[in-house]
Amino acid sequence: MIKKMTSHGDNLVLMIERDLLDRLNIDADTPLDVSTDGEVLVVSPVRDRKRRKDFEAALKKVNEKYGRALKRLAD
């Protein structure tokens, strides 16, 4: 998706369509982390770290139990 910035006072604004925001579960109250590596602008919602840690633990457990079967299915 190619976007252009628009002026808003002394700032530039990047408009993001509602459909995309809805898919990412982002609304006006969602804190966003804005970072760069000097060439790329990265905007990502700040998510609950405990929730992410719990997800990674569950994923590890599933991979330990079913990893070989999932690999065979993928092949």
PETAFEN-V552246 format. One record per pair of residues at least 4 apart in sequence whose C-alpha atoms are under 8 Angstrom apart, sorted by the first residue. I is the first residue (numbers start at 1). J is the second residue. Records with the same first field share a line. If there is no record, write none. Layout:
I = J, J
This chain:
3 = 14, 15
4 = 14
5 = 12, 13, 14, 15
6 = 12, 13, 14, 15
7 = 11, 12, 13
8 = 12, 13
16 = 20, 21
17 = 21
18 = 22
19 = 23
20 = 24
21 = 25, 26, 27
22 = 26, 27
26 = 30, 45
30 = 45, 46
31 = 45, 46
32 = 43, 44, 45, 46
33 = 42, 43, 44, 45, 46
34 = 41, 42, 43, 44
35 = 41, 42, 43
36 = 40, 41, 42
37 = 41
47 = 51, 52
48 = 52
49 = 53
50 = 54
51 = 55
52 = 56
53 = 57
54 = 58
55 = 59
56 = 60
57 = 61
58 = 62
59 = 63
60 = 64
61 = 65
62 = 66, 67
63 = 67, 68
66 = 70
67 = 71
68 = 72
69 = 73
70 = 74
71 = 75
